[in-house]
Amino acid sequence: MSDEKKEQTDAEETEETEDSAEAKDPKGKAAPVGKTSRFFKLAGMTASVAGSYAKTRIKSIFQNKEDADRDRAAAHKASGERIAETLGQLKGAVMKVGQMASIASDLLPRELTEALGTLQKEAPPMDFEVIANQIEKELGAPPQELFEFFDDEPFAAASIGQVHRATLDDGQEVVVKIQYPGVDEACDSDLAHLKVALRASGLVNVRKKDLDAIFAEIRDRLHEELDYRKEAQNAQFFGDYYKDYPNILVPSVIPERSTQRVLTLSFTPGDPIQAVRAPRYPQEVRDQIGVQFFHLVCSQIFQLQAVHADPNPGNFAFRPDGTIVMYDFGCVKYLKPEIIDAYRKTIICGLHEDYEGVEEGLQALGVRDLDGPAVEYEYYKEWRDLFLTPFIQEEPFDYGRSTLHNEVIARVPGVMKRIKSFKPPAELTFLDRAIVGHYGNLRKIRARGRFLEILKQYIDIDSP
């Protein structure tokens, strides 16, 4: 049996469970639909993108390079839109993976990442009856009996669950996060379908074993994210670490109102990232928030050795005194000491322009494919100068005006020429996600600053 056929069979076999695909009721709310509908949506998506890829490949045999490239780009765009549309309809793990993939510009073509970017928007909520039944199933009583007040209108809705405001009997304001029914049971099936679709579409130009490793890493993180008991432990872990940090807040867990699929936390409000604008947030405050964000990332990598790996702007709130509030600790990547050490050494070598050391660091991180061609050090210098621009230029770097992301995209053709020299390391998937995501957050805040001195504190060097 071929690998593709086996993966498709695995996806079909795991369809025995219920799922959280959605349909709209007359009021515009979402409601769960059956496993058969979910299966056919994913199978139809796979057939569509595979057919488009096959047609484009056959047609390219009879075309010149310019026409073939044009048609390939058009096919990628259509496939990306079809995948994004389907994932957006289904909620659950498969939509969450689509959200993650929307920042994977080094792994996926631009046409797909742009389409997947639409999945970052807030999902339509589930009908309250579904939510109330889930709470009663998990906590043994309906929300009206468990809370002094429980708002039946959601405070927020996302891919795997939604959040409601509530008040405990003692008057404490809380938020209650409820997982959609069946999401955890559909996780493996969803991922199997999506992996088949990506490979069949021709949209992913990596070896099967590398794609398998990445999906295994994603699956592990998703299974953790779907267990709210694990998220409660993560929130407590981060809360204990940051309790003495000025201007970084983590909501506290309410254990007696939390289970595997329901999580209750203290209500810790702040302004959404869209509100971080003058005059409420003058430039100096936004610059201070930028400093806090940089400390946040560095402290997690080099000290806490655990990264809050869902940098979606909705997982952070802000206050005019420069405080950052962190939410959603479902996706946390605990880093291996050898990865942290290799990461630190690679940064130090990059700062010193020691490209032999950079090569050794990339090998230790699993980025270099030693079965592929050697990489010239001038190529490393090109990327070193680009990535370190915010740190090595004399004046403060203006993230609001930054074009680094566009310059990365412009270099993609050069990357493709050396694709056999590199591989996407699964161990860095969520670390890279956090760093790229926070670059986007700094752009949205329009922070300015030179963070080299902060970076040197964390990697223990005195000079570049």
C-alpha positions in Angstrom: 0.0 0.0 0.0 1.4 3.4 -0.9 2.1 6.0 1.8 -0.6 8.3 0.4 -3.2 5.6 0.3 -2.3 4.5 3.9 -2.7 8.0 5.2 -6.1 8.3 3.4 -7.1 5.0 4.9 -6.0 6.2 8.4 -8.1 9.3 7.9 -11.2 7.3 7.0 -10.8 4.8 9.9 -10.7 7.6 12.4 -14.0 9.0 11.1 -15.8 6.7 13.6 -15.9 9.5 16.1 -18.1 12.6 16.2 -16.7 15.9 15.1 -17.2 19.6 15.5 -17.8 20.7 11.9 -20.4 23.4 11.9 -23.7 24.3 10.3 -25.5 27.6 10.7 -28.8 27.8 12.5 -31.4 30.5 11.5 -29.9 32.9 14.1 -26.4 32.7 12.5 -24.9 30.6 15.3 -22.9 27.5 14.6 -24.0 24.0 15.5 -22.2 20.6 15.3 -22.9 18.5 12.2 -22.3 14.8 11.7 -19.1 12.9 10.9 -20.2 12.0 7.4 -20.5 15.6 6.4 -17.1 16.4 7.8 -15.5 13.4 6.0 -17.0 14.4 2.6 -15.9 18.0 3.0 -12.3 17.0 3.6 -12.3 14.3 1.0 -13.8 16.7 -1.6 -11.2 19.2 -0.8 -8.4 16.7 -1.3 -9.8 15.4 -4.6 -10.2 19.0 -5.8 -6.7 20.1 -5.1 -5.1 16.8 -6.3 -7.0 17.1 -9.5 -5.9 20.6 -10.1 -2.3 19.7 -9.4 -2.4 16.8 -11.8 -4.0 18.8 -14.6 -1.4 21.6 -14.2 1.5 19.2 -14.3 0.3 17.5 -17.5 -0.4 20.9 -19.1 3.1 22.2 -18.2 4.7 19.5 -20.4 3.4 21.3 -23.5 4.1 24.9 -22.3 7.0 27.2 -22.2 8.4 28.1 -18.7 6.7 31.4 -18.5 3.2 30.0 -19.2 3.8 27.0 -17.0 4.9 29.2 -14.0 1.8 31.4 -14.5 -0.6 28.5 -14.6 1.1 26.9 -11.6 0.7 30.1 -9.6 -3.0 30.3 -10.5 -3.5 26.6 -9.6 -1.7 27.2 -6.2 -4.0 30.2 -5.6 -7.1 28.2 -6.4 -6.0 25.3 -4.2 -5.1 27.6 -1.3 -8.5 29.2 -1.5 -10.3 25.8 -1.6 -8.3 24.5 1.4 -8.8 27.7 3.4 -12.6 27.7 2.6 -13.0 24.1 3.8 -10.9 24.5 7.0 -12.9 27.7 7.8 -16.1 25.7 7.7 -15.0 22.9 10.0 -13.6 24.5 13.2 -11.6 22.1 15.3 -8.1 20.9 15.0 -7.9 21.3 11.2 -8.8 25.0 11.4 -6.2 25.5 14.1 -3.6 23.9 11.9 -4.6 26.2 9.0 -4.1 29.2 11.4 -0.7 27.9 12.3 0.2 27.4 8.6 -0.7 30.9 7.6 2.6 32.1 8.9 4.7 29.3 7.4 6.1 31.3 4.5 9.3 29.2 4.5 7.3 25.9 4.1 4.3 26.8 2.0 3.8 28.9 -1.1 2.6 32.5 -0.8 -0.7 31.7 -2.5 -1.6 29.2 0.3 -0.3 31.3 3.3 -2.3 34.3 2.1 -5.5 32.3 1.8 -4.9 30.7 5.2 -4.5 34.1 6.7 -8.2 34.6 6.5 -8.6 31.8 9.2 -7.1 34.1 11.8 -10.5 35.9 12.0 -12.8 35.1 14.9 -14.9 32.1 14.2 -18.7 32.2 14.5 -19.9 30.9 18.0 -21.7 27.7 18.8 -25.3 27.8 20.0 -25.5 28.3 23.7 -27.4 25.0 24.2 -24.4 23.1 23.0 -22.1 25.0 25.3 -24.5 24.6 28.3 -24.7 20.8 27.7 -20.9 20.6 27.5 -20.5 22.4 30.8 -23.1 20.1 32.5 -21.4 17.1 31.1 -18.0 18.2 32.4 -18.9 19.8 35.8 -22.0 17.9 36.7 -24.5 20.8 36.7 -25.7 23.5 34.3 -23.9 26.9 34.3 -26.8 28.6 36.0 -26.2 26.4 39.1 -22.4 26.6 39.0 -22.0 30.4 38.7 -23.7 33.4 40.3 -23.9 34.8 36.8 -23.1 33.3 33.4 -23.4 35.3 30.2 -25.0 33.1 27.5 -23.5 35.4 24.8 -19.9 34.4 24.1 -17.1 36.8 25.0 -14.9 35.3 22.2 -15.1 32.3 19.8 -12.2 30.4 18.1 -11.4 27.2 16.3 -11.7 24.7 19.1 -13.8 26.4 21.8 -15.4 29.7 23.0 -15.2 31.9 26.1 -18.0 33.2 28.2 -18.0 35.8 31.0 -19.2 34.7 34.4 -19.2 35.5 38.2 -18.4 33.1 41.0 -20.5 32.9 44.2 -18.0 35.1 46.0 -18.3 37.8 43.4 -15.1 37.2 41.5 -15.3 37.9 37.8 -14.1 35.0 35.7 -14.0 33.8 32.1 -15.0 30.2 31.2 -13.4 28.5 28.2 -15.5 25.6 26.8 -14.3 23.2 24.2 -16.6 22.3 21.4 -18.0 18.7 21.6 -16.0 16.1 19.6 -13.1 18.3 18.7 -10.6 16.1 20.5 -12.0 12.9 19.0 -11.7 14.3 15.4 -8.1 15.6 15.8 -6.1 12.8 14.3 -8.6 12.2 11.5 -8.5 15.9 10.6 -4.7 16.0 10.5 -4.5 12.9 8.4 -6.9 14.4 5.8 -5.0 17.7 5.8 -1.6 16.1 5.3 -3.0 14.0 2.4 -4.4 17.2 0.8 -1.2 19.1 1.1 0.9 16.4 -0.4 -1.6 15.7 -3.2 -1.9 19.4 -4.1 1.8 19.8 -4.8 1.8 22.8 -2.5 4.4 21.5 -0.1 7.9 21.0 -1.5 9.4 19.0 1.4 10.3 15.3 1.7 7.6 13.0 3.2 9.6 12.2 6.3 10.1 15.9 7.1 6.4 16.6 6.6 5.5 13.6 8.7 7.8 14.9 11.5 6.2 18.3 11.4 2.7 16.9 11.5 3.7 14.6 14.4 4.9 17.7 16.3 1.7 19.6 15.5 -0.4 16.6 16.6 1.5 16.4 19.9 0.9 20.1 20.6 -2.8 19.9 19.6 -3.5 16.9 21.8 -2.0 19.0 24.7 -4.0 22.0 23.7 -7.2 19.9 23.7 -6.7 18.9 27.3 -7.6 21.9 29.4 -6.0 20.2 32.4 -2.7 20.6 30.7 -3.5 24.2 29.8 -4.3 24.9 33.5 -0.9 23.5 34.4 0.8 25.6 31.8 -1.0 28.8 33.0 0.1 28.1 36.6 3.7 27.5 35.4 3.8 30.7 33.5 2.0 32.6 36.2 4.5 31.5 38.9 7.4 32.5 36.6 6.1 36.0 35.8 4.5 36.8 39.2 7.4 39.1 40.0 7.8 40.5 36.5 6.6 44.1 36.2 4.1 44.7 33.5 3.4 41.0 32.6 0.2 39.5 33.9 -1.1 35.9 33.7 -4.7 35.0 34.7 -5.1 32.6 37.6 -6.8 29.2 37.3 -10.0 28.4 39.2 -9.4 24.6 39.8 -12.9 23.8 41.1 -14.5 25.0 37.9 -12.0 23.4 35.5 -11.9 20.0 33.8 -10.5 18.4 30.7 -12.9 20.4 28.5 -13.8 23.4 30.6 -11.3 25.9 32.0 -12.2 28.8 34.3 -9.8 31.7 34.8 -9.7 35.0 36.6 -11.0 37.8 34.4 -7.8 39.9 33.7 -8.9 42.6 31.2 -6.9 44.7 28.8 -7.2 46.5 25.5 -7.0 44.5 22.2 -4.0 45.1 20.0 -6.2 47.1 17.6 -6.6 49.7 20.4 -2.9 50.2 21.0 -2.9 53.5 19.2 -2.3 57.2 20.1 -3.5 59.1 22.1 -4.3 56.3 24.7 -1.0 54.6 23.8 1.6 57.3 22.9 4.8 56.2 21.1 6.8 55.9 24.3 4.3 53.5 25.8 4.2 51.4 22.6 8.0 51.3 22.7 7.8 50.1 26.3 5.4 47.4 25.2 7.9 46.4 22.5 10.6 46.0 25.2 8.2 43.9 27.3 7.5 41.7 24.3 11.2 41.2 23.6 11.8 40.3 27.2 8.8 37.9 27.0 10.2 35.9 24.1 13.9 35.9 25.3 13.0 34.9 28.9 10.8 32.0 27.6 13.5 30.7 25.3 16.6 31.1 27.4 15.4 30.9 31.0 11.9 29.4 31.3 12.8 26.9 28.5 9.1 26.9 27.5 7.5 29.1 24.8 4.0 30.4 24.7 3.6 29.2 21.1 0.4 30.8 20.0 1.3 34.4 19.2 -2.1 35.3 17.7 -2.7 38.9 18.7 -6.0 37.9 20.3 -4.0 36.0 23.0 -2.6 39.2 24.4 -4.1 42.4 25.9 -2.5 45.7 26.8 -2.8 48.5 29.3 -1.7 52.1 29.1 1.0 51.7 31.7 2.8 49.3 29.3 1.5 46.1 30.8 1.0 42.9 28.7 -1.7 40.4 29.6 -1.1 36.9 28.3 -4.0 34.5 27.5 -4.4 30.9 26.2 -1.7 28.6 27.4 -2.9 25.6 25.5 -0.1 25.6 23.0 3.2 25.6 24.9 6.5 24.2 23.5 8.9 22.9 26.2 12.4 23.2 24.7 15.1 20.7 24.9 18.3 22.0 26.6 20.4 21.0 23.5 18.1 23.0 21.2 18.4 26.1 23.4 22.2 25.7 23.5 22.4 25.3 19.8 20.0 28.3 19.3 22.1 30.5 21.5 25.4 29.5 19.9 24.0 30.1 16.4 22.9 33.6 17.3 26.3 34.4 18.9 28.1 33.1 15.8 25.8 35.2 13.6 26.5 38.3 15.6 30.3 37.7 15.3 29.9 36.7 11.6 31.4 33.4 12.4 29.8 31.5 9.5 31.6 28.2 10.2 29.9 28.4 13.6 26.6 29.2 12.0 26.9 26.1 9.9 27.6 24.0 12.9 24.7 25.6 14.8 22.3 24.9 11.9 23.4 21.3 11.8 22.8 21.0 15.6 19.3 22.5 15.2 18.5 20.1 12.4 18.1 22.8 9.8 20.9 21.7 7.5 20.4 18.6 5.3 23.8 17.1 5.1 22.7 14.9 2.2 22.3 18.0 0.2 24.9 20.4 -1.4 27.1 22.5 0.8 26.0 26.1 1.4 28.3 29.0 0.7 29.0 31.4 3.6 28.0 34.4 1.5 24.5 33.0 1.5 24.5 32.9 5.3 25.8 36.4 5.4 22.9 37.6 3.3 20.4 36.2 5.7 22.4 37.2 8.8 22.4 40.8 7.7 18.7 40.7 7.0 17.6 39.1 10.2 19.9 41.1 12.4 18.9 44.5 10.9 16.7 45.4 13.9 19.7 44.8 16.2 22.7 46.1 14.4 21.6 49.3 12.9 22.5 52.5 14.8 19.1 54.1 15.1 16.1 52.5 16.8 14.3 50.0 14.5 10.8 51.0 13.5 8.7 47.8 13.4 5.7 49.7 12.2 7.6 50.6 9.0 9.4 47.3 8.7 9.6 45.5 5.4 11.6 42.5 6.6 8.8 40.1 5.8 8.6 41.4 2.2 12.3 41.0 1.9 12.1 37.4 3.1 9.4 36.7 0.5 11.5 38.3 -2.2 14.3 35.8 -1.4 12.1 32.7 -1.7 13.3 32.0 -5.3 16.9 31.8 -3.9 15.7 29.5 -1.1 14.1 27.2 -3.6 17.4 26.8 -5.5 19.0 25.6 -2.3 16.0 23.6 -1.0 18.0 20.4 -1.0 20.5 21.9 1.4 17.9 22.5 4.2 15.0 20.8 5.9 12.2 22.1 8.1 13.1 20.9 11.7 10.1 19.7 13.6 11.7 20.7 16.9 11.7 24.4 15.8 8.2 24.5 14.3 6.6 26.2 17.3 9.6 28.2 18.3 9.7 29.8 14.9 6.0 30.3 15.0 6.3 32.3 18.2 9.2 34.5 16.9 7.5 35.2 13.5 4.2 35.9 15.3 5.7 38.4 17.7 7.4 40.2 14.9 3.9 40.7 13.5 2.7 41.9 16.9 5.4 44.5 17.1 4.5 45.7 13.6 0.8 46.0 14.7 1.8 48.0 17.8 4.2 50.1 15.8 6.9 49.8 18.4 10.4 51.2 18.0 13.6 50.1 19.7 17.1 48.6 19.6 17.0 45.4 21.5 20.6 44.2 21.0 21.6 44.9 24.6 18.6 43.0 25.9 19.4 40.0 23.6 23.0 40.0 24.9 21.8 39.7 28.5 20.0 36.5 27.6 22.7 34.8 25.5 25.5 35.8 27.8 27.8 37.8 25.5 29.3 41.2 26.1 29.7 42.4 22.5 28.6 41.5 19.0 
